[in-house]
């Protein structure tokens, strides 16, 4: 029992090193645009999946607060291309992405700045800006239908700008082609991306992209977004495990660390998305352990799986 208590203390020390992080949503209060779009199209998805977020007016924000200690990702939604001290904003976002965060923007970057500052950020999310504003009247579309709820329109005038996209073609969800020039319009990579101008809207201003799928793909790379611990048990655990589970509960409550106990059967019904809030999974039962694809994916994306039991007595099976 002493070994279990010592092990619990080690877990608590490790957990205390990780602060809970949020998703940062940035809008401009002067526009009365992005805030509405976030509240109507993005925040309901975040709340459904219990993803912590902060909705901030970038015009009143200290850019240095955009850091990896506070946030795991940033999504912006602006209309105008003006922002005070935009070079500092771009540099801070560039540092944020360079240190492991993601950045995705709707409509435009919301800044007017030196192209080197712009591309210093865009290059880190797989894009490169080349200017070349144009308005297309005749064009063809290519799109990934998995990320759209309705087909993009080919009618009407469409504003575009030239971008180069690094990585694979799968990162380009929508592009327009006019004569010999292709314009990537919606880009989604592991580090973020962007939905340029009104490419994500239909002629009536309705969203045509599958917002849920895009949001979940953006956060898909990030486990532990709420720094919670998930503790696996069964109703058939013997006295030894019941005592250790009780000790875990006491220590977590004392340390003010969020935790959840779950039965084995319910645990194996959880999807990878369901596991995203958890940084640690603690196996605290003598039930048979089955290594599933979901568990492998959780570990590969930065999660920790801890056996708080006697390893020699664990029955282990692997599902390929």
Number of C-alpha atoms within 10 A of each C-alpha: 10 8 10 18 15 11 13 18 15 11 18 16 11 11 18 13 9 15 14 20 20 19 21 19 23 22 24 22 15 10 12 12 15 22 20 13 16 18 12 11 13 16 18 13 17 16 11 8 14 14 17 17 18 14 16 16 15 18 15 10 12 10 17 12 11 19 18 18 13 14 22 26 28 24 22 24 24 25 18 16 13 14 16 12 13 20 17 14 19 21 17 18 25 23 17 24 23 15 12 12 23 28 25 23 21 22 21 17 24 19 19 16 15 10 12 12 17 20 18 18 22 26 15 22 26 21 23 20 17 12 11 9 10 12 11 16 12 14 17 12 16 14 18 14 14 10 16 19 12 14 13 19 14 15 12 12 12 17 15 22 17 17 17 13 22 15 11 9 9 12 19 22 21 25 19 20 15 13 8 5 10 19 18 27 25 24 23 22 24 16 20 26 26 25 23 20 19 18 23 21 16 17 11 6 9 10 18 17 24 15 17 15 13 15 15 14 16 22 21 15 17 22 25 23 24 19 22 21 23 22 24 23 22 18 10 12 15 11 9 12 20 17 14 20 21 10 15 21 18 12 16 18 12 9 13 10 16 15 18 12 16 15 14 18 11 10 16 14 10 12 13 16 16 12 22 24 22 22 24 25 23 18 18 23 27 21 17 12 14 13 14 14 14 17 20 13 14 27 16 12 15 14 20 18 16 13 15 23 19 11 10 6 10 14 11 11 11 9 8 6
